[in-house]
Every structure is written in C-alpha cells, then in structure tokens.
Amino acid sequence: MKMGISMEFDAAHHLPMHEGRCSRIHGHTYRVEVVLQGDPGEDGMIIDFFMLKKILGRVIDELDHNDLNTVLQNPTAEMIASHIQRKLREELELSGVSGIASLISVRLWEGRDKWVMVDG
C-alpha cells in the first residue's frame, strides 16, 4: 500500500550555470510530495501521518526561507529534489521508519506548474 504527504516551503536561489534570467537571484514557493510504501501494522497504519510530517519537516527546515545556494552549489530543481531525497532517507533511517516503509518517490514542485521527481 502507498501513502504520501506534501509540504511547502519558500526559498531563494540563482542558477550560476544558467545563462538566462534564472542566473539572477529569485524565489519560489516549492511543494514537496513524498510517497512511501509498506504494509499497515496492527494499528491499521503504515506510519502515522503526523510522524511522517515531522520527519519531512526536519528535512525542509534547512531549506525554508533560505538562500539555496548556501546549501547546494547549483540548486536546480533536480538537485534540490535529490538533496531532499538523500536527507529524507537519512531521517527515515534515524526514525526507524525505513524498516517499516520504503521511500518510493520525492516530487518537487517549483511554483505551480513545474516539477521533477526522484524515484526511491
């Protein structure tokens, strides 16, 4: 069975390897969608949504209202999504969730109509 949550954060960045307008500092509202897969336990849940939201919140906290160029050298949507995936895997492991559920995907929306997705 699959389950998911989404959360938003706001951040600024510029793309130093890009020659267009995005080479100048600008900001976005990002939405992160996370999908996990697992079997419901005796309580009928794979994992409590509240717990998953706290875990993802710890990952997003580093990025929210920040200049993403201080976190990543070239913060394209692809690199941001990969960064979130790596950090989320670490947090799921530390929280003991990785033994209960598998991370299926991380989708990052940059604004309302553009997204990238990283599998598992």
All heavy atoms as an XYZ file, in Angstrom:
951
protein
N       0.842     -1.157      0.000
C       0.000      0.000      0.000
C       0.901      1.238      0.000
O       1.973      1.218      0.581
C      -0.903     -0.008      1.244
C      -1.879      1.135      1.290
S      -3.017      1.004      2.703
C      -4.039     -0.355      2.163
N       0.443      2.295     -0.671
C       1.208      3.535     -0.727
C       0.514      4.628      0.071
O      -0.707      4.633      0.186
C       1.382      3.990     -2.176
C       2.237      3.046     -2.990
C       2.360      3.524     -4.407
C       3.149      2.490     -5.208
N       3.161      2.809     -6.623
N       1.330      5.526      0.593
C       0.805      6.690      1.307
C       1.698      7.877      0.973
O       2.842      7.696      0.560
C       0.791      6.462      2.815
C       2.181      6.310      3.427
S       2.195      6.153      5.224
C       1.608      7.730      5.739
N       1.193      9.065      1.155
C       2.012     10.225      0.849
C       1.566     11.461      1.602
O       0.455     11.522      2.135
N       2.461     12.424      1.641
C       2.158     13.733      2.194
C       2.817     14.778      1.311
O       3.710     14.464      0.516
C       2.650     13.909      3.653
C       4.165     13.809      3.746
C       1.979     12.949      4.595
C       4.716     14.339      5.054
N       2.373     16.010      1.469
C       3.035     17.112      0.792
C       3.182     18.270      1.766
O       2.360     18.437      2.679
C       2.274     17.541     -0.465
O       1.021     18.075     -0.135
N       4.250     19.031      1.588
C       4.527     20.210      2.404
C       5.120     21.279      1.500
O       5.738     20.948      0.482
C       5.511     19.890      3.533
C       4.972     18.933      4.573
S       6.196     18.573      5.863
C       6.198     20.119      6.770
N       4.953     22.529      1.885
C       5.502     23.639      1.119
C       6.600     24.354      1.883
O       6.637     24.316      3.112
C       4.411     24.649      0.772
C       3.405     24.131     -0.229
C       2.409     25.195     -0.661
O       2.332     26.272     -0.027
O       1.711     24.942     -1.658
N       7.492     24.983      1.120
C       8.487     25.879      1.702
C       8.816     26.953      0.677
O       8.573     26.795     -0.519
C       9.745     25.117      2.156
C      10.588     24.533      1.052
C      11.682     25.233      0.551
C      10.309     23.276      0.528
C      12.470     24.686     -0.451
C      11.099     22.726     -0.470
C      12.187     23.435     -0.963
N       9.331     28.061      1.160
C       9.729     29.175      0.306
C      11.232     29.347      0.403
O      11.810     29.223      1.490
C       9.037     30.468      0.761
C       7.527     30.369      0.638
O       7.058     30.178     -0.494
O       6.835     30.480      1.662
N      11.860     29.648     -0.731
C      13.313     29.821     -0.736
C      13.733     30.645     -1.951
O      13.006     30.748     -2.939
C      14.010     28.462     -0.754
N      14.927     31.200     -1.839
C      15.530     31.946     -2.938
C      16.717     31.157     -3.479
O      17.275     30.303     -2.793
C      16.002     33.314     -2.437
N      17.070     31.443     -4.727
C      18.268     30.839     -5.315
C      18.612     31.565     -6.608
O      17.848     32.395     -7.087
C      18.083     29.337     -5.560
C      17.157     28.991     -6.680
N      17.314     27.868     -7.453
C      16.071     29.612     -7.181
C      16.359     27.802     -8.363
N      15.590     28.861     -8.215
N      19.747     31.231     -7.154
C      20.100     31.601     -8.517
C      20.846     30.413     -9.108
O      21.379     29.575     -8.373
C      20.927     32.902     -8.565
C      22.314     32.751     -8.032
N      22.611     32.790     -6.691
C      23.492     32.545     -8.669
C      23.903     32.627     -6.515
N      24.470     32.473     -7.701
N      20.836     30.335    -10.417
C      21.473     29.202    -11.091
C      22.759     29.685    -11.766
O      22.723     30.261    -12.853
C      20.521     28.581    -12.115
C      19.192     28.079    -11.540
C      18.323     27.493    -12.638
C      19.423     27.078    -10.420
N      23.910     29.474    -11.120
C      25.165     30.007    -11.630
C      25.608     29.412    -12.966
O      26.400     30.019    -13.677
C      26.171     29.678    -10.513
C      25.569     28.556     -9.753
C      24.083     28.727     -9.874
N      25.075     28.249    -13.329
C      25.475     27.605    -14.580
C      24.470     27.845    -15.699
O      24.523     27.191    -16.736
C      25.680     26.105    -14.343
C      26.758     25.815    -13.342
S      26.919     24.042    -13.081
C      28.078     24.039    -11.725
N      23.550     28.786    -15.475
C      22.477     29.079    -16.426
C      22.686     30.481    -16.986
O      23.037     31.393    -16.246
C      21.131     28.974    -15.700
C      19.941     29.136    -16.578
N      19.563     28.191    -17.482
C      19.053     30.149    -16.688
C      18.474     28.589    -18.111
N      18.155     29.785    -17.650
N      22.476     30.655    -18.282
C      22.713     31.956    -18.903
C      21.466     32.833    -18.965
O      21.557     34.006    -19.302
C      23.286     31.763    -20.307
C      24.659     31.121    -20.298
C      25.248     30.973    -21.685
O      24.761     31.643    -22.617
O      26.197     30.188    -21.826
N      20.308     32.306    -18.641
C      19.066     33.062    -18.744
C      18.746     33.849    -17.487
O      19.594     34.076    -16.618
N      17.491     34.240    -17.371
C      17.028     35.060    -16.246
C      17.230     34.380    -14.905
O      17.383     35.042    -13.889
C      15.547     35.405    -16.427
C      15.309     36.324    -17.582
C      13.875     36.649    -17.855
N      12.934     36.210    -16.856
C      11.625     36.233    -17.005
N      11.101     36.679    -18.123
N      10.820     35.816    -16.060
N      17.230     33.068    -14.883
C      17.367     32.341    -13.614
C      18.772     32.424    -13.028
O      19.016     31.951    -11.923
C      16.946     30.884    -13.779
S      15.183     30.715    -14.118
N      19.695     33.051    -13.766
C      21.032     33.267    -13.205
C      21.008     34.393    -12.169
O      21.954     34.544    -11.409
C      22.035     33.586    -14.306
O      21.724     34.834    -14.920
N      19.907     35.161    -12.151
C      19.744     36.220    -11.146
C      18.968     35.657     -9.956
O      18.137     34.755    -10.102
C      18.983     37.399    -11.737
C      19.701     38.025    -12.925
C      19.033     39.302    -13.380
N      17.648     39.147    -13.763
C      17.208     39.180    -15.020
N      18.038     39.341    -16.016
N      15.915     39.049    -15.275
N      19.223     36.201     -8.781
C      18.541     35.701     -7.588
C      17.033     35.933     -7.714
O      16.583     36.981     -8.180
C      19.116     36.314     -6.292
C      18.615     35.530     -5.094
C      18.810     37.794     -6.186
C      19.462     35.661     -3.869
N      16.278     34.909     -7.347
C      14.823     34.955     -7.391
C      14.299     33.907     -6.407
O      15.071     33.132     -5.850
C      14.301     34.687     -8.809
C      14.705     33.352     -9.355
N      15.982     33.078     -9.820
C      14.007     32.194     -9.483
C      16.050     31.829    -10.234
N      14.860     31.251    -10.027
N      13.009     33.893     -6.183
C      12.444     32.967     -5.207
C      11.293     32.157     -5.761
O      10.716     32.497     -6.805
N      10.970     31.098     -5.041
C       9.864     30.211     -5.410
C       9.159     29.731     -4.149
O       9.761     29.665     -3.075
C      10.364     28.949     -6.126
C      11.049     29.183     -7.409
N      10.384     29.495     -8.569
C      12.368     29.148     -7.725
C      11.260     29.636     -9.547
N      12.481     29.427     -9.055
N       7.915     29.361     -4.319
C       7.232     28.523     -3.346
C       7.344     27.105     -3.890
O       6.911     26.826     -5.020
C       5.763     28.923     -3.180
O       5.721     30.244     -2.639
C       5.027     27.963     -2.247
N       7.969     26.244     -3.128
C       8.156     24.849     -3.511
C       7.154     23.979     -2.765
O       6.789     24.279     -1.632
C       9.563     24.370     -3.140
C      10.675     25.016     -3.914
C      11.318     26.148     -3.428
C      11.107     24.476     -5.124
C      12.361     26.740     -4.128
C      12.151     25.053     -5.829
C      12.769     26.193     -5.325
O      13.799     26.769     -6.017
N       6.736     22.903     -3.394
C       5.935     21.888     -2.708
C       6.646     20.553     -2.883
O       7.044     20.191     -3.988
C       4.519     21.805     -3.281
C       3.660     20.823     -2.469
C       2.192     20.850     -2.845
N       1.973     20.091     -4.056
C       1.358     20.561     -5.137
N       0.925     21.786     -5.171
N       1.193     19.798     -6.192
N       6.816     19.848     -1.789
C       7.455     18.537     -1.802
C       6.373     17.488     -1.549
O       5.629     17.587     -0.578
C       8.526     18.421     -0.689
C       9.177     17.050     -0.725
C       9.559     19.510     -0.824
N       6.298     16.504     -2.423
C       5.382     15.372     -2.249
C       6.226     14.119     -2.052
O       7.123     13.846     -2.841
C       4.496     15.188     -3.480
C       3.580     16.343     -3.759
C       2.773     16.146     -5.040
O       2.901     15.098     -5.709
O       2.023     17.063     -5.373
N       5.931     13.397     -0.988
C       6.674     12.187     -0.637
C       5.718     11.001     -0.660
O       4.607     11.089     -0.122
C       7.287     12.334      0.769
C       7.906     11.036      1.229
C       8.307     13.459      0.780
N       6.152      9.901     -1.272
C       5.346      8.675     -1.303
C       6.157      7.549     -0.659
O       7.314      7.326     -1.011
C       4.952      8.287     -2.748
C       4.172      6.974     -2.758
C       4.151      9.402     -3.411
N       5.526      6.868      0.298
C       6.099      5.686      0.943
C       5.238      4.482      0.616
O       4.048      4.612      0.315
C       6.137      5.850      2.460
C       6.949      6.995      3.053
C       6.827      6.973      4.569
C       8.398      6.922      2.651
N       5.825      3.302      0.727
C       5.080      2.064      0.522
C       5.382      1.108      1.658
O       6.527      0.987      2.094
C       5.458      1.424     -0.805
C       4.666      0.164     -1.112
C       4.906     -0.323     -2.530
O       5.265      0.447     -3.412
N       4.715     -1.606     -2.730
N       4.346      0.449      2.139
C       4.513     -0.535      3.194
C       3.190     -1.206      3.506
O       2.166     -0.896      2.907
N       3.236     -2.112      4.452
C       2.020     -2.807      4.878
C       1.520     -2.183      6.174
O       2.323     -1.893      7.071
C       2.305     -4.300      5.103
C       2.674     -5.006      3.806
O       2.068     -4.681      2.764
O       3.580     -5.865      3.839
N       0.221     -1.996      6.276
C      -0.310     -1.482      7.541
C      -0.001     -2.443      8.687
O      -0.043     -3.663      8.529
C      -1.822     -1.412      7.298
C      -1.970     -1.353      5.803
C      -0.822     -2.167      5.269
N       0.356     -1.877      9.829
C       0.637     -2.681     11.013
C      -0.642     -3.041     11.754
O      -1.751     -2.855     11.240
N      -0.485     -3.536     12.966
C      -1.645     -3.925     13.771
C      -2.568     -2.742     14.054
O      -3.763     -2.931     14.265
C      -1.175     -4.549     15.085
C      -0.524     -5.904     14.900
C      -0.090     -6.515     16.218
O      -0.549     -6.064     17.283
O       0.707     -7.459     16.165
N      -2.003     -1.518     14.053
C      -2.824     -0.332     14.289
C      -3.556      0.135     13.033
O      -4.280      1.125     13.045
C      -1.983      0.816     14.847
C      -0.862      1.253     13.909
O      -0.716      0.675     12.807
O      -0.116      2.181     14.279
N      -3.357     -0.575     11.907
C      -4.035     -0.242     10.661
C      -3.326      0.829      9.844
O      -3.831      1.229      8.794
N      -2.152      1.283     10.300
C      -1.421      2.333      9.589
C      -0.057      1.823      9.140
O       0.541      0.981      9.811
C      -1.187      3.545     10.511
C      -2.445      4.256     10.945
S      -2.070      5.761     11.880
C      -1.582      5.057     13.463
N       0.419      2.383      8.030
C       1.804      2.135      7.631
C       2.697      2.912      8.592
O       3.605      2.367      9.186
C       2.049      2.584      6.171
C       1.159      1.786      5.215
C       3.526      2.427      5.797
C       1.141      2.309      3.793
N       2.426      4.210      8.697
C       3.079      5.098      9.658
C       2.132      6.277      9.870
O       1.405      6.661      8.958
C       4.484      5.553      9.187
C       4.807      6.984      9.532
C       4.741      5.344      7.793
C       6.214      7.404      9.136
N       2.123      6.813     11.024
C       1.260      7.941     11.354
C       1.625      9.137     10.476
O       2.802      9.491     10.353
C       1.467      8.279     12.837
C       0.537      9.356     13.344
O      -0.180      9.985     12.546
O       0.542      9.575     14.573
N       0.626      9.770      9.848
C       0.874     10.948      9.016
C       1.601     12.039      9.799
O       2.463     12.731      9.267
C      -0.440     11.524      8.464
C      -0.994     10.754      7.297
C      -2.201     10.089      7.409
C      -0.318     10.711      6.082
C      -2.728      9.395      6.337
C      -0.829     10.013      5.004
C      -2.042      9.355      5.129
N       1.251     12.210     11.066
C       1.878     13.231     11.900
C       3.381     12.969     12.022
O       4.190     13.890     11.912
C       1.216     13.278     13.279
C       1.801     14.310     14.188
C       1.529     15.662     14.006
C       2.633     13.940     15.237
C       2.074     16.618     14.841
C       3.187     14.888     16.080
C       2.908     16.235     15.879
N       3.750     11.707     12.211
C       5.171     11.348     12.322
C       5.898     11.618     11.007
O       7.005     12.179     10.995
C       5.314      9.882     12.717
C       6.742      9.430     12.889
S       6.779      7.681     13.369
C       8.521      7.427     13.529
N       5.288     11.246      9.886
C       5.897     11.469      8.587
C       6.052     12.967      8.313
O       7.075     13.412      7.787
C       5.080     10.799      7.480
C       5.623     10.913      6.063
C       7.062     10.425      5.971
C       4.732     10.145      5.091
N       5.065     13.743      8.714
C       5.143     15.192      8.534
C       6.285     15.786      9.363
O       7.004     16.669      8.899
C       3.810     15.840      8.914
C       3.738     17.299      8.563
C       2.340     17.834      8.792
C       2.262     19.285      8.341
N       0.912     19.814      8.439
N       6.486     15.292     10.578
C       7.600     15.764     11.405
C       8.941     15.423     10.771
O       9.869     16.239     10.767
C       7.507     15.162     12.812
C       6.486     15.829     13.701
C       6.352     15.182     15.045
C       7.638     14.963     15.778
N       7.479     14.396     17.121
N       9.047     14.221     10.224
C      10.294     13.782      9.590
C      10.603     14.653      8.372
O      11.717     15.170      8.224
C      10.216     12.290      9.204
C      10.166     11.422     10.464
C      11.385     11.892      8.304
C       9.796      9.978     10.205
N       9.622     14.839      7.505
C       9.832     15.678      6.325
C      10.091     17.122      6.741
O      10.923     17.804      6.133
C       8.628     15.593      5.384
C       8.735     16.415      4.099
C       9.978     16.049      3.288
C       7.466     16.239      3.264
N       9.432     17.584      7.788
C       9.644     18.944      8.281
C      11.083     19.194      8.691
O      11.627     20.287      8.467
N      11.718     18.193      9.289
C      13.129     18.336      9.674
C      14.020     18.517      8.441
O      14.994     19.267      8.470
C      13.585     17.132     10.496
C      12.995     17.105     11.893
C      13.708     16.134     12.809
N      13.613     14.745     12.438
C      12.698     13.883     12.897
N      11.778     14.298     13.758
N      12.706     12.623     12.521
N      13.673     17.852      7.353
C      14.444     17.971      6.114
C      14.217     19.346      5.486
O      15.174     20.024      5.083
C      14.055     16.845      5.120
C      14.701     17.060      3.768
C      14.415     15.486      5.696
N      12.984     19.763      5.422
C      12.639     21.030      4.776
C      13.124     22.231      5.579
O      13.426     23.286      5.010
C      11.114     21.098      4.548
C      10.733     20.115      3.438
C      10.667     22.505      4.191
C       9.258     20.010      3.208
N      13.241     22.078      6.888
C      13.645     23.190      7.746
C      14.957     23.824      7.281
O      15.134     25.040      7.358
C      13.750     22.722      9.198
C      13.939     23.863     10.158
O      13.141     24.824     10.113
O      14.899     23.811     10.956
N      15.879     23.021      6.792
C      17.166     23.516      6.305
C      16.992     24.429      5.079
O      17.816     25.314      4.835
C      18.053     22.319      5.928
C      19.318     22.670      5.205
C      20.036     21.459      4.618
O      19.375     20.464      4.256
O      21.274     21.528      4.531
N      15.925     24.216      4.316
C      15.728     24.917      3.047
C      14.769     26.099      3.148
O      14.890     27.069      2.394
C      15.186     23.930      2.003
C      15.984     22.637      1.812
C      15.247     21.703      0.867
C      17.379     22.931      1.321
N      13.833     26.026      4.069
C      12.764     27.026      4.148
C      13.312     28.411      4.487
O      14.085     28.582      5.427
C      11.743     26.589      5.202
C      10.491     27.442      5.184
O      10.102     27.924      4.100
O       9.883     27.617      6.257
N      12.887     29.391      3.698
C      13.312     30.785      3.860
C      14.832     30.915      3.913
O      15.379     31.615      4.755
C      12.633     31.425      5.078
C      11.204     31.730      4.827
N      10.222     30.766      4.932
C      10.585     32.869      4.447
C       9.053     31.309      4.634
N       9.255     32.586      4.335
N      15.480     30.206      3.005
C      16.931     30.212      2.934
C      17.351     30.519      1.504
O      16.564     30.386      0.566
C      17.487     28.845      3.365
C      18.943     28.906      3.779
O      19.609     29.923      3.657
N      19.434     27.786      4.267
N      18.591     30.914      1.339
C      19.212     31.033      0.025
C      19.766     29.646     -0.294
O      20.716     29.189      0.349
C      20.329     32.086      0.068
C      21.095     32.195     -1.242
O      20.858     31.395     -2.175
O      21.955     33.086     -1.320
N      19.160     28.971     -1.245
C      19.533     27.580     -1.529
C      20.971     27.444     -2.030
O      21.545     26.360     -1.950
C      18.549     26.955     -2.518
C      17.102     26.891     -2.016
C      16.197     26.292     -3.085
C      17.000     26.121     -0.715
N      21.557     28.539     -2.512
C      22.954     28.492     -2.937
C      23.906     28.327     -1.756
O      25.065     27.983     -1.944
C      23.313     29.741     -3.742
C      22.580     29.783     -5.059
O      21.440     30.233     -5.108
N      23.206     29.287     -6.107
N      23.422     28.540     -0.532
C      24.260     28.271      0.645
C      24.201     26.799      1.034
O      24.999     26.347      1.852
C      23.827     29.133      1.856
O      22.512     28.762      2.265
C      23.885     30.617      1.524
N      23.263     26.058      0.447
C      23.095     24.627      0.743
C      23.634     23.771     -0.404
O      24.275     22.750     -0.172
C      21.606     24.297      1.003
C      21.400     22.818      1.266
C      21.051     25.141      2.141
N      23.373     24.210     -1.631
C      23.776     23.461     -2.825
C      24.529     24.385     -3.775
O      24.160     25.557     -3.935
C      22.541     22.905     -3.544
C      21.701     21.903     -2.779
C      20.357     21.698     -3.454
C      22.443     20.587     -2.663
N      25.535     23.857     -4.436
C      26.338     24.665     -5.346
C      25.529     25.135     -6.552
O      25.673     26.267     -6.999
C      27.550     23.858     -5.807
C      28.513     24.635     -6.663
C      29.747     23.814     -7.015
O      29.778     22.599     -6.857
N      30.769     24.483     -7.485
N      24.697     24.262     -7.092
C      23.893     24.582     -8.279
C      22.454     24.115     -8.009
O      22.065     23.021     -8.409
C      24.480     23.892     -9.514
C      23.790     24.320    -10.789
O      23.318     25.439    -10.910
N      23.733     23.415    -11.750
N      21.665     24.922     -7.294
C      20.358     24.469     -6.818
C      19.248     24.468     -7.876
O      18.279     25.223     -7.799
C      20.062     25.448     -5.685
C      20.738     26.711     -6.085
C      21.984     26.271     -6.805
N      19.416     23.610     -8.869
C      18.339     23.384     -9.830
C      17.257     22.561     -9.140
O      17.499     21.952     -8.080
C      18.848     22.603    -11.056
O      19.307     21.310    -10.614
C      19.980     23.342    -11.769
N      16.092     22.503     -9.732
C      15.016     21.686     -9.151
C      15.472     20.232     -9.009
O      15.179     19.570     -8.006
C      13.753     21.785    -10.008
N      16.210     19.749     -9.995
C      16.691     18.371     -9.958
C      17.622     18.129     -8.771
O      17.517     17.107     -8.084
C      17.418     18.029    -11.271
C      16.533     18.019    -12.496
C      16.341     19.388    -13.157
O      16.667     20.429    -12.537
O      15.859     19.413    -14.299
N      18.540     19.073     -8.547
C      19.496     18.930     -7.447
C      18.821     19.104     -6.077
O      19.176     18.418     -5.119
C      20.644     19.936     -7.593
C      21.518     19.738     -8.829
S      22.394     18.151     -8.840
C      21.365     17.172     -9.916
N      17.842     19.985     -6.001
C      17.103     20.176     -4.749
C      16.330     18.899     -4.409
O      16.353     18.430     -3.273
C      16.157     21.384     -4.837
C      16.937     22.676     -5.084
C      15.320     21.509     -3.564
C      16.078     23.842     -5.538
N      15.651     18.324     -5.398
C      14.883     17.088     -5.177
C      15.803     15.947     -4.735
O      15.470     15.189     -3.822
C      14.107     16.700     -6.428
N      16.968     15.825     -5.365
C      17.918     14.776     -4.984
C      18.433     14.997     -3.565
O      18.600     14.044     -2.795
C      19.099     14.741     -5.961
O      18.657     14.343     -7.234
N      18.675     16.247     -3.214
C      19.121     16.591     -1.858
C      18.049     16.202     -0.832
O      18.355     15.593      0.204
C      19.417     18.093     -1.794
C      19.789     18.577     -0.443
N      21.054     18.406      0.092
C      19.061     19.224      0.509
C      21.090     18.939      1.300
N      19.899     19.440      1.578
N      16.807     16.553     -1.123
C      15.702     16.208     -0.215
C      15.593     14.698     -0.077
O      15.415     14.179      1.027
C      14.375     16.828     -0.707
C      14.434     18.352     -0.552
C      13.181     16.243      0.045
C      13.287     19.093     -1.224
N      15.717     13.971     -1.180
C      15.635     12.515     -1.130
C      16.720     11.937     -0.221
O      16.447     11.081      0.624
C      15.753     11.923     -2.528
C      15.688     10.403     -2.519
C      16.441      9.781     -3.671
O      17.494     10.283     -4.090
N      15.922      8.675     -4.165
N      17.969     12.401     -0.377
C      19.070     11.893      0.445
C      18.826     12.178      1.927
O      18.983     11.301      2.777
C      20.399     12.530      0.017
C      21.053     11.895     -1.171
C      22.475     12.398     -1.393
N      22.595     13.849     -1.435
C      22.362     14.596     -2.510
N      21.996     14.028     -3.639
N      22.519     15.910     -2.460
N      18.457     13.419      2.225
C      18.220     13.805      3.619
C      17.030     13.056      4.201
O      17.049     12.649      5.371
C      17.991     15.315      3.730
C      19.198     16.143      3.382
C      20.262     15.985      4.444
C      21.375     16.985      4.259
N      22.326     16.970      5.344
N      15.990     12.861      3.404
C      14.808     12.140      3.876
C      15.141     10.683      4.166
O      14.703     10.134      5.182
C      13.679     12.252      2.846
C      12.348     11.641      3.242
C      11.816     12.233      4.552
C      11.332     11.836      2.121
N      15.931     10.054      3.314
C      16.360      8.666      3.577
C      17.087      8.579      4.914
O      16.869      7.654      5.679
C      17.266      8.166      2.462
C      16.555      7.751      1.224
C      17.551      7.106      0.256
N      16.860      6.511     -0.845
C      16.187      5.374     -0.808
N      16.095      4.709      0.310
N      15.596      4.897     -1.882
N      17.981      9.550      5.190
C      18.700      9.571      6.463
C      17.742      9.708      7.634
O      17.864      8.992      8.632
C      19.702     10.733      6.483
C      20.864     10.582      5.536
C      21.713     11.844      5.429
O      21.546     12.778      6.259
O      22.550     11.908      4.506
N      16.790     10.628      7.526
C      15.825     10.862      8.611
C      14.914      9.647      8.819
O      14.579      9.314      9.957
C      14.982     12.109      8.339
C      15.728     13.403      8.519
C      16.096     13.687      9.969
O      15.401     13.222     10.900
O      17.110     14.377     10.178
N      14.505      8.999      7.729
C      13.664      7.799      7.854
C      14.433      6.692      8.563
O      13.883      5.965      9.389
C      13.176      7.333      6.480
C      12.155      8.235      5.789
C      11.956      7.804      4.341
C      10.827      8.251      6.537
N      15.719      6.570      8.251
C      16.570      5.567      8.900
C      16.705      5.868     10.392
O      16.526      4.987     11.238
C      17.945      5.548      8.225
C      18.894      4.500      8.759
C      18.534      3.090      8.336
O      18.007      2.907      7.232
O      18.798      2.166      9.135
N      17.023      7.115     10.718
C      17.192      7.513     12.125
C      15.902      7.341     12.930
O      15.949      7.048     14.122
C      17.650      8.970     12.210
C      19.083      9.249     11.753
C      19.341     10.750     11.685
C      20.079      8.572     12.676
N      14.768      7.519     12.260
C      13.475      7.417     12.942
C      12.957      5.987     13.021
O      11.902      5.746     13.596
C      12.433      8.285     12.223
O      12.840      9.627     12.219
N      13.674      5.051     12.403
C      13.245      3.659     12.426
C      12.138      3.329     11.434
O      11.612      2.222     11.435
N      11.821      4.269     10.563
C      10.732      4.062      9.598
C      11.184      3.222      8.420
O      10.389      2.508      7.813
C      10.171      5.429      9.117
C       9.143      5.249      8.019
C       9.568      6.193     10.284
N      12.474      3.249      8.109
C      12.958      2.531      6.931
C      12.724      1.022      7.038
O      12.640      0.343      6.025
C      14.429      2.833      6.663
O      15.213      2.471      7.769
N      12.577      0.499      8.243
C      12.259     -0.912      8.411
C      10.778     -1.217      8.253
O      10.377     -2.364      8.131
N       9.959     -0.168      8.241
C       8.503     -0.312      8.154
C       7.994      0.013      6.755
O       7.085     -0.643      6.250
C       7.821      0.634      9.177
C       8.262      0.279     10.588
C       6.310      0.606      9.040
C       7.883      1.324     11.627
N       8.584      1.042      6.144
C       8.110      1.518      4.848
C       9.286      1.900      3.967
O      10.345      2.280      4.453
C       7.185      2.722      5.045
N       9.087      1.807      2.663
C      10.112      2.168      1.687
C       9.754      3.494      1.042
O       8.587      3.748      0.727
C      10.191      1.113      0.581
O      10.476     -0.150      1.121
N      10.774      4.317      0.819
C      10.574      5.572      0.107
C      10.419      5.254     -1.377
O      11.307      4.656     -1.984
C      11.762      6.506      0.340
C      11.722      7.864     -0.341
C      10.521      8.681      0.112
C      13.011      8.620     -0.085
N       9.293      5.628     -1.954
C       9.011      5.351     -3.364
C       9.433      6.520     -4.249
O      10.056      6.339     -5.279
C       7.507      5.045     -3.575
C       7.119      3.792     -2.791
C       7.165      4.906     -5.058
C       7.853      2.538     -3.201
N       9.072      7.751     -3.840
C       9.416      8.906     -4.668
C       9.366     10.200     -3.877
O       8.703     10.296     -2.843
C       8.471      9.011     -5.874
O       7.147      9.244     -5.448
N      10.103     11.170     -4.408
C      10.060     12.548     -3.937
C       9.797     13.398     -5.171
O      10.561     13.347     -6.139
C      11.392     12.977     -3.285
C      11.380     14.471     -2.965
C      11.677     12.155     -2.037
N       8.696     14.140     -5.149
C       8.380     15.053     -6.244
C       8.489     16.473     -5.702
O       7.941     16.782     -4.651
C       6.969     14.820     -6.772
C       6.648     15.696     -7.979
C       5.237     15.484     -8.467
N       4.982     14.089     -8.739
C       4.284     13.645     -9.777
N       3.767     14.480    -10.642
N       4.080     12.362     -9.933
N       9.218     17.317     -6.425
C       9.391     18.703     -6.031
C       8.744     19.600     -7.077
O       9.102     19.557     -8.249
C      10.883     19.043     -5.920
C      11.178     20.493     -5.564
C      10.853     20.770     -4.093
C      12.632     20.834     -5.867
N       7.789     20.385     -6.622
C       7.129     21.374     -7.476
C       7.836     22.701     -7.277
O       8.026     23.153     -6.148
C       5.660     21.538     -7.084
C       4.822     20.356     -7.422
C       4.681     19.219     -6.685
C       4.003     20.197     -8.576
N       3.820     18.357     -7.324
C       3.384     18.942     -8.484
C       3.733     21.014     -9.678
C       2.508     18.471     -9.451
C       2.851     20.539    -10.640
C       2.257     19.279    -10.520
N       8.245     23.332     -8.372
C       8.822     24.670     -8.343
C       7.764     25.596     -8.923
O       7.552     25.633    -10.139
C      10.106     24.710     -9.168
C      10.853     26.017     -9.061
C      12.158     25.993     -9.815
O      12.130     26.283    -11.034
O      13.195     25.669     -9.206
N       7.049     26.290     -8.041
C       5.889     27.043     -8.489
C       4.722     26.100     -8.679
O       4.674     25.009     -8.113
N       3.756     26.523     -9.509
C       2.537     25.733     -9.645
C       2.524     24.747    -10.803
O       1.707     23.847    -10.822
C       1.338     26.669     -9.781
C       1.171     27.528     -8.557
C      -0.201     28.061     -8.370
N      -0.568     29.120     -9.284
C      -1.813     29.553     -9.406
N      -2.778     29.022     -8.709
N      -2.092     30.518    -10.234
N       3.417     24.913    -11.765
C       3.267     24.098    -12.967
C       4.549     23.406    -13.444
O       4.609     22.911    -14.562
C       2.683     24.945    -14.100
C       3.522     26.188    -14.413
O       4.514     26.436    -13.695
O       3.186     26.906    -15.364
N       5.558     23.367    -12.573
C       6.812     22.708    -12.955
C       7.226     21.763    -11.848
O       7.197     22.134    -10.674
C       7.917     23.754    -13.178
C       7.589     24.798    -14.224
C       8.583     25.936    -14.229
C       8.637     26.763    -12.996
N       7.514     27.562    -12.631
N       7.642     20.542    -12.197
C       8.070     19.596    -11.163
C       9.131     18.648    -11.692
O       9.270     18.453    -12.885
C       6.897     18.815    -10.581
C       6.100     18.004    -11.552
C       4.951     18.384    -12.184
C       6.363     16.655    -11.997
N       4.491     17.362    -13.002
C       5.326     16.311    -12.897
C       7.357     15.732    -11.711
C       5.290     15.058    -13.521
C       7.322     14.484    -12.336
C       6.272     14.165    -13.224
N       9.856     18.086    -10.747
C      10.790     16.986    -11.005
C      10.497     15.898     -9.982
O       9.973     16.180     -8.907
C      12.274     17.410    -10.917
C      12.595     18.442    -11.987
C      12.630     17.909     -9.559
N      10.812     14.650    -10.334
C      10.549     13.548     -9.413
C      11.768     12.629     -9.372
O      12.334     12.299    -10.419
C       9.315     12.758     -9.848
C       8.935     11.690     -8.841
S       7.330     10.912     -9.195
C       7.744      9.940    -10.616
N      12.124     12.241     -8.162
C      13.211     11.294     -7.948
C      12.581     10.013     -7.407
O      11.843     10.050     -6.422
C      14.227     11.835     -6.898
C      15.377     10.858     -6.728
C      14.736     13.194     -7.299
N      12.852      8.901     -8.050
C      12.347      7.619     -7.574
C      13.185      7.140     -6.403
O      14.400      7.343     -6.360
C      12.373      6.566     -8.680
C      11.352      6.857     -9.769
O      10.302      7.430     -9.458
O      11.626      6.514    -10.939
N      12.469      6.468     -5.446
C      13.041      5.812     -4.288
C      14.345      6.356     -3.875
O      14.999      6.213     -2.972
